[in-house]
């Protein structure tokens, strides 16, 4: 979406290892706001796919990874003016209004 000119951001935990650095670089090149990405020394989640006879089997290594470091206290609460400025409909964003904030 960032490449198409839409304001785009990401909230995630990424590693400072080679994989994490490549991910952050690719996000920034795609004009994704990474100001809410939390970088740590934890490893990047790894996913492996094994194809046999056209069928895939998957193996994930995610325990204690950078992606699992986020908790409720890491979520940013938007002020009403921030929420309104990020909303495509021009009114204050609330769940009950059916309005969805833009990333």
N, C-alpha and C positions, 0 to 999 in steps of 0.2 A: 504494500500500500504506500509506503514511503517513497518508493521509486515513481509512483504515479502522482506524487505531490500531496497526498493526504497526510495530515499530522498523525504520526504513528509512534508509539512508545512501547517499551517492554519492561515489565516487572518480573525479575527472575534472579535466581542465584546462579552465577557462573564461576568457573574456576580460573585461577591465574596460570593454569598450565597451558601447554601448546594448543590443545583443543579449544579451551575457553578463549584464548587470545584470538584464534581464528574466527570463532563465533562472533566476538565483539567487533572485530574488524569488518566482517561481512555485514553485520547489522548497521554499523556506521556508514559503510559504503552505500547501503540501501536507504539511507536517510531515516533510520529508526533512532529515536531518542533513547539513549542508554543511561540516562541520568538516574534511573531507578533500578539499574542492575547492580546487585551486590556481588562484589568479587571477593573470593576467599581462596585460601590455600587448599581447600578440599578438592578432591578429584572430580573431573567431569564424568557424568553418567555415560556409560558405554553400552551400546546395544549391538548385538551380533545376530546375523541372519544366516541360517544354513539352508540352502535349497537342495532338496533331494526329490527327484521325480516330479518337479514342478510344485512341490509343497514346501512351504517355508516353516522352519522352526526358529524360535527366537530365544535369546538369552540376554538378560539385562543385568548390569552391575551398577546399582544405584544406592546401595547402603552407604550412609555417611557422605554422600556426594554434595557438591556445591548446590545443586538444585533442590536439595532437601533442607537447606539451612534457613529458609524463610519461615517466619511465624506470623501470627496475627499482629504483633507489634511493629512489623516491618511494613505494613500496609499504610499508605498515605491517605489521610482523610482530607478531602477537598473542601475548601470553604465554599459557601454558596456562590460567590462571584467566580471562583475558579471553575466550579461545576457548570455554571451557566456559560462561561466562555468556551468550554469544551463540548458543548452540546450543539448538535446540528439544528435543533428546532427553535432555538432562541429563547426558551423559557428555562426556569430553574429545574435542574434534573432531580427527580425523585423517582424511586421505584414505582410508587403508586400512580404516577402520572403517565407511565408507559414510555417515558422519555429515556433514551439510553445515551450516556456520555460517549463522546468520541475518544479513542485512545490518545 
